Amino acid sequence: MRQTLKRGSATYRVIIRTKAGQRGVIAQGVRQRGDAVYGDHAGIDGLSVEVSANTLRALANNPNVESISADADLDALDAKRTTSTTTTTSTTWTSPLSNTIVSGLLTTMGLGNFGIGSTIGVAVLDSGLKDDGNFTGRIVEFHDFTSSTPTVNSTPYDDYGHGSHVAGLIGSSGQDSSW
């Protein structure tokens, strides 16, 4: 948030988490300063607001505020489009082959571009992994800790299917998908 404030903007869309019982007081204070509350999240003692830099600084110093986070539109990685919001936050998705993405959240936070895909490694600790073609050439290691004698770099398998499901959500190539 500090980097965002340094760059300067007319208004900032943020999510404020308040101390218990203080959400209404904080919302009233935001409105009194002429800023907007556009979401009330009672379940997390939170508010979505659009505020000026001065209000944001005041909230950051308010002892009844637990945290302040950027509020940015998030989309699925396959959304190939460019959109703009009134806060000049843009979301640009590029070809999956380019391994580059600029998300609205990263832009809002001033963090720039980050690579995706082949530049990221993930470890899944679950029931196993069945390579049904969706992971071909992408499984670096497989360790079996389910038996009384753990094995390292064994042939991947999954007796229950749950690990394959989780791994598929994280990094399947989509080869077998009909959608």
Secondary structure, DSSP 4 states (H G I P E B T S, - for coil): -HHHHHH--S-EEEEEEE-TT-HHHHHHHHHHTT-EEEEEEGGGTEEEEEE-HHHHHHHHT-TTEEEEEE------TT---EEE-TTS-EEEE--GGGTEEE-HHHHHTT---EE-GGG------SSB---SSSSTTT----EE-SSSS-EESPPP-BSSSHHHHHHHHHH---TT---
